[in-house]
């Protein structure tokens, strides 16, 4: 169980895979059970964990890249 939850933490932080798909991939039969067990381990829901630990930039694309840098992308 501990290894599955460690893997869930990694998947939540490093992918955009839906929580339900992560639960299924890690052999949790019910998403609610996965969420409950995950919360008991980390103190937060899988979604909360993803928001705090995600490696993805959540800003809209037009804000993520400064305007002056678009010419570099075309080269």
Backbone torsions as a table, in degrees:
resi	resn	phi	psi	omega
1	UNK	NA	-42.2	-178.5
2	UNK	-61.6	-42.3	179.8
3	UNK	-66.2	-39.1	178.7
4	UNK	-63.9	-40.3	179.9
5	UNK	-70.9	-34.7	174.2
6	UNK	-63.0	-41.7	177.9
7	UNK	-65.6	-38.4	177.2
8	UNK	-60.7	-43.1	177.9
9	UNK	-58.9	-45.4	179.4
10	UNK	-62.9	-45.0	-179.2
11	UNK	-65.0	-39.3	179.2
12	UNK	-65.8	-38.2	-177.4
13	UNK	-79.4	-27.0	-171.0
14	UNK	-116.1	-2.1	177.3
15	UNK	-131.7	168.7	173.9
16	UNK	-107.3	18.7	179.1
17	UNK	-61.3	135.4	179.2
18	UNK	-59.9	149.2	-178.2
19	UNK	-56.4	-42.6	179.4
20	UNK	-61.0	-37.7	179.0
21	UNK	-70.5	-37.0	175.8
22	UNK	-63.1	-44.9	179.4
23	UNK	-59.2	-45.6	-180.0
24	UNK	-65.2	-43.4	179.5
25	UNK	-59.1	-35.1	-177.6
26	UNK	-93.5	15.9	174.6
27	UNK	66.1	33.2	169.2
28	UNK	-91.5	124.8	-175.2
29	UNK	-73.9	-26.6	-179.2
30	UNK	-128.8	133.1	179.0
31	UNK	-63.7	-38.2	179.4
32	UNK	-61.2	-41.2	178.5
33	UNK	-64.8	-45.1	177.3
34	UNK	-56.3	-47.5	-178.9
35	UNK	-61.4	-41.7	-179.7
36	UNK	-65.0	-46.2	179.5
37	UNK	-65.6	-40.8	179.3
38	UNK	-62.4	-44.3	179.3
39	UNK	-63.1	-38.2	-179.8
40	UNK	-66.7	-29.2	179.6
41	UNK	-81.3	-42.6	-171.0
42	UNK	-105.1	-18.5	-177.2
43	UNK	85.2	6.6	178.2
44	UNK	-148.1	159.7	178.9
45	UNK	-70.8	162.4	176.4
46	UNK	-56.5	-39.4	179.4
47	UNK	-66.1	-42.4	177.1
48	UNK	-62.4	-42.8	178.8
49	UNK	-59.3	-45.0	-179.9
50	UNK	-61.3	-44.2	-180.0
51	UNK	-60.5	-37.4	-176.6
52	UNK	-84.4	-25.2	-172.4
53	UNK	-118.5	3.5	-175.6
54	UNK	-66.4	141.3	177.1
55	UNK	-91.4	1.5	-179.6
56	UNK	-89.3	140.9	175.7
57	UNK	-78.8	119.1	-174.8
58	UNK	-90.8	0.9	179.1
59	UNK	-71.2	150.3	174.4
60	UNK	-59.2	150.6	-175.2
61	UNK	-53.7	-42.1	-177.9
62	UNK	-65.9	-19.5	176.6
63	UNK	-94.8	-24.0	-175.2
64	UNK	-71.7	-31.4	-178.8
65	UNK	-117.9	118.0	178.4
66	UNK	-56.8	144.2	-173.8
67	UNK	-54.7	-40.9	-177.7
68	UNK	-64.7	-11.6	-175.2
69	UNK	-94.9	-3.7	-178.1
70	UNK	-64.7	-33.6	-179.4
71	UNK	-64.2	-31.3	178.3
72	UNK	-68.6	-29.8	-178.4
73	UNK	-72.0	-26.4	-177.7
74	UNK	-78.4	-22.4	-175.2
75	UNK	-71.3	NA	NA
